[in-house]
Amino acid sequence: MNIAFEHIAIPSPNPVALKNWYESVLGAREIFNSGRNPPTCLMALPGGGWFEIYAAEGAPENRGNNKLAGFRHVALRVDSIETAKAELEERGVTFSEEIRPAAGGGRVLFFEDLEGNLLHLVERPADAPPGKG
């Protein structure tokens, strides 16, 4: 059996605003829109990977707490953390932590999207596999 991630779902109180943030800040492009109000959208990142953004029915408490049970963050692989950080800062992203070592090698830098969902940049050594087991 060949299993791989296809997309990550992000329920949102304002799907249009969040979609616009992923487009303007991360360079995502819309590949599907349900045409409803509010819409369900599939967004593709420039380097691969999809997000599904749709209307939420509520918001969890402490969404930014990376130690709570369940899925807690989305890691975005980059060639250079410093370069990606500088570009994202130009687009309005603020970073509240310093770059630190990554589990499995490399370095990570956490940040939040428009709604406080956790994301992080991850830079791996050149010989590290690209997310395949």
N, C-alpha and C positions, 0 to 999 in steps of 0.2 A: 504494500500500500504506500502511495506517495502522498503525504499530507504536507501542506504549507499554509501559512497565513494568507488570507485573501483580502480581508479588510478589518478595520477596527471601527466599532460603532460609537458615536458620540451623541447621545441624546442632549438636546439643548433647549433652554427656555426661549432662545431667539435664533433659530437655525439660519436665517438669512444673514444676520450679523456675524455669526461664527463662520459660515461659509465664506463671507467676504474677508474675514481675518485670515483664514487659511490661504486664500488666493493672494492677498496683498503681502502677507508676512512670509509665508513658506513657499509661495510660488505654485500652489496647487491649482489644478484646473478642473472644472466641472466636467464630468463624463456622463452624468445622468441627473435629471431633475424630474420629479414626479409631476410637476405642474400644479400641485395643490398649494393651498395656503393654510398653514405653513408647508413648505416643500420638504421632501426627502431627497437628499442629494448624495451622489457618490463623487468624491474628490480624489484625483490622482496626484501624487507627489511627483516632482520632476525626476527623481532618481528611482522611483518605483514605490509601490504600496498605495493602498486606497484607504480613505476614511469615508464612512457613511454618517451623514449628519441629518438628524430628524428631530421632531418636536419631543420635548421631555414632558413628563407628567409631574415632575418634582425634582428637587435638587438634594443630593446627599449632604449631610453635615460633614465638615472637615474634609472636603474633597481634595485638598492639597496635602493631606497627611499621607506620606508615602509608606507608612507602617501599618495601615489598616488592611484587613483581609480583602482578598479579591484583586482584580486588575487595578494597578495603581499608576502606571505611567506608560508612555509610548517613547521608545528610544529611536532616534533619528540618526542614522549613520552618516558621518561626514568625513571628508579627507583631512580637514584641518579645523579643529575647534576654534582656534583664534580667528581664522578667516570667517567662519560661519557666525561666530559671536559678533564680530564687527559688523557684518552685513545685517544681522538681526537687530542689533542696537540701532542701526540707521533706520530700521523699519519700526522702531518704537518698543522693541522687547527690552525688558529690564531683567537683569540677572541678580539674584539676591545671595547666591553662594559662589564660592570659588570652584575652579576646575579641580577635580579629584580623581584618584585612581578608579578604574572600572573593574568590576568583577570579570574575570577571564582575560584581563590585560587591556591596556589602553587607558583612556581618560574619558570622563563624563562631565557634563555641565547641565544642571537642571534649569528649567524656566516654565512659565505657565502660559496657556493660551488666553484668549480674551475672557473666558469664563472661569479661569482658575484650574483647568485640567492640567495635570503634570505631563510635561514632555522633557526629554533631555537629548542633548547632542552626545553622540558617542564616537570617539575616534579610536580606531583599533590599529595595531601594527600592520604594516603593508602585507605581511604574509598570513594574516588572520583570515579565515574563511568568511565569506559574506552572508552570515546568518544561516548556513546550512549545516545540519547535523552530520 
